[in-house]
Amino acid sequence: MNEWWNSLSPLLKFFWFLAIPSSVLFILQTILTIIGIGEINDVDVDTDSNLDVDFTDHDHSIFAGAASFKIFTLRNIITFFTTFSWIGIVFTTNGFKFSITLSLSLLISIALVLLISSLYYFFSRMTQEGNMDINKAINAQGQVYLTIPERRSDTGKVMVPVQGVLRELEALTDGDAIPTGEKVVITGIVDNQYLLVEKITSLQEV
């Protein structure tokens, strides 16, 4: 073992130093996920610079509960270092130049992390949408996407966060027509499928 380690170049030692612990964590995370106990993914890496990439609309507080696309999670960090180190080992062992090895290791690792994050994001959205309880929308605030005609004469559409996901849902109102872009509050549910909304006044916003 010592002879093998001593025979390695400094660069290979560096990649092996990353590969061993990251691979152990990656295997552990995979096993936990498969058997359903959970996964090492519940902790997001949180810094003062806010590394989570969030596609919610921060200019409108009514959308604050929408799902986010997060890159800097513990799962992704483990995946990145595992991929980066093993690609580095393979390329270095096969005689690739340092610059090529480093560039390809970084590019492939980043691409894999983005792919995994995208899959988790879309699967999460699909799961949440499939289990939506429309009653959870009551008292939530949204924004009119398609004009809502007056006095329940027809339906319009609103964008509203329900169960952490921004959704486009059909809506009715008991008052005057509410044009596109107006902020509304959901006051009830009609026929278990339509939102009953009313326009938010300037006094309510305060």
N, C-alpha and C positions, 0 to 999 in steps of 0.2 A: 504493500500500500504506500509506504513512504517512498519507495523507489519510483512508483508510478507518479506520485504527486511531485516529486523533485524533478522528474523528467519533463514536466509541463512548462510551457512558456508562461511568462507573467500574464499575458492576455488570456490564455486558457485557464489559468488559476483564477483570474477574476471572474470569468464566465461560470466556472464550476462553483465558485464561492456564492454566486447568486442562484445558480440552478438548484443546488441541493435543498436549501430551506424553502424556496418558493415552490419547488415541485412537491415537497411534503405537504405544504399548506394547500396546494392546488388539489392534490389527491384527497386530502381530508375533506375539503369543501365539496368535492364531487361526490364522495361517499355519503356525506350527510344529506346532500340534496337528493340523491337516489333513494335512500331509505326513508326520506320524508321527515327527518328530525329537524331539518333546517339547513341553512347555509351561512357561511361567513360573508354575509352581504348586507346585514342590517345596519351596519355602521357606515355612514358617509364621512369622508374626510372633509372636515369643516375647518376652514381657516378664515382669517380676517379678510382675505381677498375674495371669499365666496367662490370656491372653485367649482361648485355644482353648476353645470350648464342647464339653465332652466328656460324653457320656451314659453312660459306663461307671460301674460301681459302685465308687467309691473306698473304700467301707467294707470291701470284701472283696478282698484281694490276688489271689485266684484269678481275678478277672475283669479283671485289669490289662491283658490283651492284647486286649480287645474293641475293635471298631472305634469310632471317635469321629466326631462331627459337628463339623467345624471351620468357623468363620466367618471368623476373621481370618487369611486367607492372602493371599499377594501377588496371586494371581488375582482374589480378591474385591475387594481394595483398588483394583486397576486398573479392574475392572468398575464399582465404586461411583463413582469419580471421573469415569469416562467418561460414565456415565448421568446423574449429577448435573449435570455441566457442560453437556451438550447439552440436557437438559430446561430448564435455566436459560436457555440461549441462546434456545430456542424461545419459552418463556413471556415472557421479557423483551422480545424482539422484537415479540411480539404484544400488548404493553401490559398484561400482568398486573401486579398490585401486587407489591411486593417480598415482603411476608409470604406471599402465596399462592404465589409462585414458589419461595421458599425451602422452604416446607412441602411442597409437592407434589414438588419435586426430591428432598428428603430421603426422603419416604415411598416414592416409586416406586423410588428407588435401593436403599433398604434391602430392599424387597419383592423386587426382582430378585436381589439378593445371596443372600437366604434361599432363593429358588427354585432358583438355580444350586447352592448348597451342598447342598440337599436332593437334587437330581438326581445330583450327584457321589457323595453318600453312599450312596444306594440302588443306583446302578449299581455302585459299588465292592463293596457287600455281595453283590449278585447274582453278580458275577464271582468273588469269593472263594468263595462257597458252591458255585458250579458246578465249581470246580476243587479241591474239598476232598480232601485225602489223609488218611483216617482214622487212618493210622499215626502222623501227627504228634501225635495226642492222647496217645500213650504218655508216661507220667511227668508229664502235666499234672494239675493239681488242679481239681476241680469241686465242684458242690453238687447233691445229689439233688433232683430236681424232682418225681418220682413214685416212690413206694416201690419199692425193688428187692427182690423175693422172695429167700428163702434158696436157696443151693446150686443156682443156675441153673435153678430150677423155672419161672421166667418172667422177662420183662424188665421193668425199670423205666426211668426216664428221668433223665438228669443234664444240667445246664447246665455246659458246659465251653468254655474258649477254645481254638479250633483255628485256626492260621494267622491269628491276629489278629482272629478273629470269634467272638463268643459264640454257641454252638450248643446246640440241644436234641437229644441223641442217646440211643438206646436202650442200656441197660447191663445186665450180668449180674454176679453175685458168687458166689464159691465159699464164702463164709462165711454167717453169719446174715443175716437180712433187714436192710436199711439203710433207715430211714425218711426221709421228706421233710425236707429242711433240713440233713441231715448232710453234712459235707465228706468227699470221697473223693479217692483218687488212682487214675489209670488205669494199670493194670499190664500190659495186653495187649489184643489184638483177637481176637474169636471170629468165625469164618466170614466174616472180612473185612467185617463190618457191625455187630457189637455190641462195645461197650466192656466190658472185664473190669475191675472196680473193687474196691477194698477201702476200708473205712472208715479215715479218718485218726485215729490215736490222739493223745492229748494229748502224748505223748512225741515223735511225729513232727512235730507242729506246732511244737514248740520247736526 
